[in-house]
Amino acid sequence: MNFDLFLLLLAAAAAVLISTLIAGGGTILSSPAFDSEEKDAVIPIPIPGAVGPESLAFDSLGSGPYTGVSDGRIIKWEEKQGRWIDFATTASTREGCEGSQDHVSLEHICGRPLGLSFSGLTGELYIADAYLGLLVVGPNGGLATKVASEAQGTPFGFTNGVEVDQTTGAVYFSDSSTRFQRRNFLALMISGDSTGRLMKYEPETKQLTVLLDGLAFPNGVALSQNGDFILLSETSRCRILRFWLQTSKTGTVEVFAQLPGFPDNIKRNGKGEFWVGMHSRREKLLEWLLSNPWIGRTLLKIPFPQVKALISFVSERRKHAGLAARLNEEGEILEMFEPNHGNGWSSMSEVYERDGSLWIGSVKMPYLGKYEMQTK
């Protein structure tokens, strides 16, 4: 067997496996059928002209949710009016950004807001834009301003999750890779890249500190209820890490939970528990592929458009659905949430519990989800 044929067969095998992760890369512009009359159905809230409400936030008045979408806007849901309104943008350039299209090719120009977190102290909204870095916008919205785009002389490659400490105002955020951008997330995963970082920004002093480095696709972040530790998802390794901020363990890190799927954002509920959104369940073969990064590095020698086309072709013929887990402060799984109506809820990036409802984000769907929790 010649080497080119070997690479092609390897790419085909990997395509079948990696297609379970394609939730972050494609664009779906039409909604699958959901039975909204079912008492336990997830209700889709359409987003005109864009996709991918990846992360959610509510302001200090309880208004929202706010979410960032594929064309670089941050939009706000007006419940009483039943519509979305524009709130902010992360890039000054808007030409060619709007409209129902695949925005991935313009993300570096239009911006791609991912993690969102309001500061209760100032009313400002902090934004992790995948391409533009850590940004902030005032309570009235508008064009966000840059807070940071590098740390220790190394530029951010893929700014992702963010969480504001409501007591101190400190901002914790992740950079998923210094080598790969969001649009190349597949390469990030299969290459075994571990250049990700967890950082802390202090608005009063403008000091930026790298808390952890050498991470494999760090993603969502969430503080504990009393602020003694922060959780961080490592997507490639299907796990949650706990970094201690207080107590005798300050500055140390440990595995908090091993998960059945690929985690994205983490949100704490009012009880101090944590909801973790997961793109899909991990499979044994995929786990094997990711644990042998030499295979991924070999695949990257093939022209990437060909690999991507093959993966997309296979992905379109496979069905997979997002899921979420509710964890306690000890990292134990208390509940699994897997909507299965219609075609399932593909690509579950975040679950935000508020006032008896679960708000569900996705990195590729053209709508936000809302699920009314059942009282027991």
Residue pairs with C-beta under 8 A, 6 or more apart in sequence:
7 298
7 299
7 301
7 302
8 302
10 295
10 298
10 299
11 299
11 302
11 306
11 307
11 310
12 310
12 314
14 190
14 289
14 295
14 296
14 299
14 307
14 311
15 307
15 310
15 311
15 313
15 314
15 315
16 314
16 318
17 283
17 285
17 286
17 289
18 186
18 189
18 190
18 286
18 289
18 311
19 311
19 314
19 315
19 318
19 320
20 279
20 280
20 281
20 282
20 283
20 286
20 318
20 320
21 185
21 186
21 189
21 262
21 279
21 280
21 286
22 186
22 311
22 312
22 315
23 279
23 280
23 320
23 322
23 346
23 347
23 362
23 363
23 364
24 182
24 185
24 279
24 347
24 363
24 364
25 104
25 183
25 185
25 186
25 308
25 312
25 364
26 312
26 315
26 364
27 51
27 52
27 70
27 102
27 103
27 104
27 364
28 51
28 346
28 364
28 365
28 366
29 51
29 100
29 366
30 366
31 44
31 46
31 365
31 366
31 367
32 342
32 343
32 344
33 342
33 343
34 41
34 42
34 43
34 44
34 341
34 342
35 41
35 341
35 342
36 43
36 44
38 341
39 374
40 371
40 374
41 339
41 341
41 371
42 339
42 341
42 345
42 360
42 369
42 370
42 371
43 369
43 370
43 371
43 372
44 365
44 367
44 368
44 369
45 77
45 367
45 368
45 369
45 370
46 366
46 367
47 53
47 69
47 75
47 84
47 366
47 367
47 368
48 84
49 71
49 98
49 99
49 100
50 69
50 70
50 71
50 73
50 75
50 98
50 100
50 103
50 366
51 69
51 70
51 103
51 364
51 365
51 366
52 68
52 69
52 70
52 362
52 363
52 364
52 365
53 67
53 68
53 69
53 361
53 362
53 365
53 367
53 368
54 67
54 68
54 113
54 114
54 115
54 264
54 265
54 349
54 350
54 361
54 362
54 363
55 67
55 68
55 113
55 114
55 115
55 116
55 161
55 265
55 349
55 350
55 361
56 64
56 65
56 66
56 67
56 116
56 267
56 350
56 352
56 359
56 361
56 368
57 64
57 65
57 66
57 67
57 116
57 117
57 118
57 125
58 64
58 65
58 66
58 118
58 352
58 354
59 66
59 118
59 123
59 125
59 139
60 118
60 120
60 123
63 76
64 76
64 77
65 76
65 77
65 352
65 359
65 368
66 74
66 75
66 76
66 77
66 87
66 116
66 125
67 74
67 75
67 77
67 116
67 361
67 368
68 74
68 75
68 90
68 112
68 113
68 114
68 116
68 127
68 129
69 75
69 113
70 103
70 104
70 107
70 112
71 97
71 98
71 99
71 103
71 106
71 110
72 89
72 90
72 91
72 94
72 97
72 103
72 107
72 110
72 111
72 112
72 113
73 86
73 87
73 88
73 89
73 113
74 86
74 87
74 88
74 89
74 90
74 113
74 116
74 125
74 127
74 137
74 141
74 144
75 84
75 85
75 86
75 87
76 84
76 85
76 86
76 87
77 83
77 84
77 368
78 84
78 85
86 141
87 137
87 141
88 125
88 127
88 137
88 141
88 142
88 143
88 144
89 111
89 142
89 143
89 144
90 111
90 112
90 113
90 127
90 129
90 132
90 135
90 144
91 97
91 109
91 110
91 111
91 132
92 143
93 109
93 110
94 110
96 106
96 109
96 110
97 103
97 106
97 109
97 110
103 110
103 112
104 183
105 183
107 130
107 131
107 182
107 183
108 131
108 181
108 183
111 129
111 131
111 132
112 129
112 130
112 131
112 182
113 127
113 128
113 129
113 130
113 135
114 128
114 129
114 130
114 159
114 160
114 161
114 182
115 127
115 128
115 159
115 160
115 161
115 162
115 163
115 173
115 174
115 220
115 221
115 265
116 125
116 126
116 127
116 128
116 162
117 125
117 126
117 162
117 163
117 164
117 171
118 124
118 125
118 126
118 164
119 125
119 126
119 164
119 166
119 169
119 171
119 203
120 164
120 166
121 166
121 169
122 139
122 169
122 203
123 138
123 139
124 136
124 137
124 138
124 139
125 136
125 137
125 138
125 139
125 141
125 144
126 134
126 135
126 136
126 147
126 162
126 164
126 171
126 173
127 134
127 135
127 136
127 137
127 144
127 162
128 134
128 135
128 159
128 160
128 161
128 162
128 173
128 174
129 135
129 144
129 159
130 158
130 159
130 160
130 181
130 182
131 159
131 181
131 182
132 146
132 149
132 159
133 146
133 147
133 148
133 149
133 150
133 156
133 159
134 146
134 147
134 148
134 149
134 156
134 159
134 162
134 171
134 173
134 201
135 144
135 145
135 146
135 147
136 144
136 145
136 147
137 143
137 144
137 145
147 171
147 201
148 156
148 199
148 201
148 208
149 155
149 156
150 156
151 175
151 197
151 199
151 208
151 210
152 210
154 178
155 178
156 175
156 178
157 175
157 176
157 177
157 178
157 179
157 180
157 181
157 195
158 175
158 176
158 177
158 180
158 181
158 182
158 185
158 188
158 196
159 173
159 174
159 175
159 176
160 173
160 174
160 175
160 176
160 218
160 219
160 220
161 173
161 174
161 218
161 219
161 220
161 221
161 232
161 233
161 265
161 266
162 171
162 172
162 173
162 174
162 221
163 171
163 172
163 173
163 221
163 222
163 223
163 230
164 170
164 171
164 172
165 171
165 172
165 223
165 227
167 227
168 202
168 227
169 202
169 203
169 204
170 200
170 201
170 202
170 203
171 200
171 201
171 202
171 203
172 198
172 199
172 200
172 201
172 211
172 221
172 223
172 230
173 198
173 199
173 201
173 221
174 196
174 197
174 198
174 199
174 215
174 218
174 219
174 220
174 221
174 232
175 196
175 197
175 199
175 218
176 182
176 185
176 188
176 196
176 217
176 218
176 219
176 235
177 188
177 193
177 195
177 196
177 217
178 195
178 196
178 197
179 188
179 193
179 195
180 187
180 188
180 191
180 193
184 304
185 217
186 307
186 308
186 311
187 193
187 296
187 300
187 304
188 217
188 236
189 217
189 235
189 236
189 290
189 296
190 289
190 290
190 293
190 295
190 296
190 297
190 299
190 300
191 293
191 296
191 297
191 300
192 216
192 236
192 290
192 293
192 296
192 297
193 216
193 217
193 236
194 214
194 215
194 216
195 213
195 214
195 215
196 213
196 214
196 215
196 216
196 217
196 218
196 234
197 210
197 211
197 212
197 213
197 215
197 218
198 210
198 211
198 212
198 213
198 215
198 218
198 221
198 230
198 232
198 243
199 208
199 209
199 210
199 211
200 208
200 209
200 211
201 207
201 208
201 209
202 208
202 209
211 243
212 218
212 232
212 241
212 243
212 253
215 232
215 234
215 241
216 234
216 235
216 236
216 237
217 234
217 235
217 236
217 237
218 232
218 233
218 234
218 235
219 232
219 233
219 234
219 235
219 263
219 264
219 265
220 231
220 232
220 233
220 263
220 264
220 265
220 266
220 267
220 276
220 277
220 350
221 230
221 231
221 232
221 233
221 266
222 230
222 231
222 266
222 267
222 268
222 274
223 229
223 230
223 231
223 268
224 230
224 231
224 268
224 272
224 329
225 268
225 272
225 329
227 245
227 246
228 244
228 245
228 246
228 247
229 242
229 243
229 244
229 245
229 246
230 242
230 243
230 245
231 240
231 241
231 242
231 243
231 256
231 266
231 274
232 240
232 241
232 242
232 243
232 266
233 239
233 240
233 241
233 263
233 264
233 265
233 266
233 276
234 240
234 241
234 263
235 262
235 263
235 264
235 279
236 262
236 290
237 290
238 258
238 259
238 260
238 261
238 262
238 263
238 282
238 287
239 255
239 256
239 257
239 258
239 259
239 263
240 255
240 256
240 257
240 259
240 263
240 266
240 274
240 276
240 327
240 331
241 253
241 254
241 255
241 256
242 253
242 254
242 255
242 256
242 331
243 252
243 253
244 250
244 251
244 252
244 253
244 254
256 327
256 331
257 276
257 325
257 327
257 331
257 332
257 333
259 276
259 278
259 325
260 278
260 281
260 282
260 323
260 325
260 336
261 278
261 279
261 280
261 281
261 282
261 323
262 278
262 279
262 280
262 282
263 276
263 277
263 278
264 276
264 277
264 278
264 279
264 348
264 349
264 350
264 363
265 276
265 277
265 349
265 350
265 361
266 274
266 275
266 276
266 277
267 274
267 275
267 350
267 351
267 352
267 353
268 274
268 275
269 275
269 326
269 353
270 353
272 328
272 329
273 326
273 327
273 328
273 329
273 334
274 326
274 327
274 328
274 329
275 324
275 325
275 326
275 327
275 350
275 351
275 352
275 353
275 358
276 324
276 325
276 326
276 327
276 351
277 322
277 324
277 348
277 349
277 350
277 351
277 360
277 361
278 322
278 323
278 324
278 325
278 348
279 322
279 347
279 348
279 349
279 363
280 320
280 321
280 322
280 323
280 347
281 320
281 323
289 295
289 296
290 296
299 307
300 307
319 343
319 344
320 344
320 346
321 338
321 339
321 340
321 343
321 344
321 345
321 346
321 348
322 338
322 344
322 345
322 346
322 347
322 348
322 349
322 362
323 336
323 337
323 338
323 348
324 336
324 337
324 338
324 348
324 351
324 360
325 333
325 335
325 336
325 337
326 333
326 334
326 335
326 336
326 337
327 333
327 334
328 334
337 351
337 358
337 371
338 344
339 345
339 360
339 369
339 371
345 360
345 362
345 365
345 369
346 362
346 364
346 365
347 362
347 363
347 364
347 365
348 360
348 361
348 362
349 361
349 362
349 363
350 359
350 360
350 361
351 358
351 359
351 360
351 361
352 358
352 359
352 360
352 361
353 359
353 373
356 372
356 373
356 375
357 370
357 371
357 372
357 373
358 369
358 370
358 371
358 373
359 368
359 369
359 370
360 368
360 369
360 370
360 371
361 368
361 369
362 368
362 369
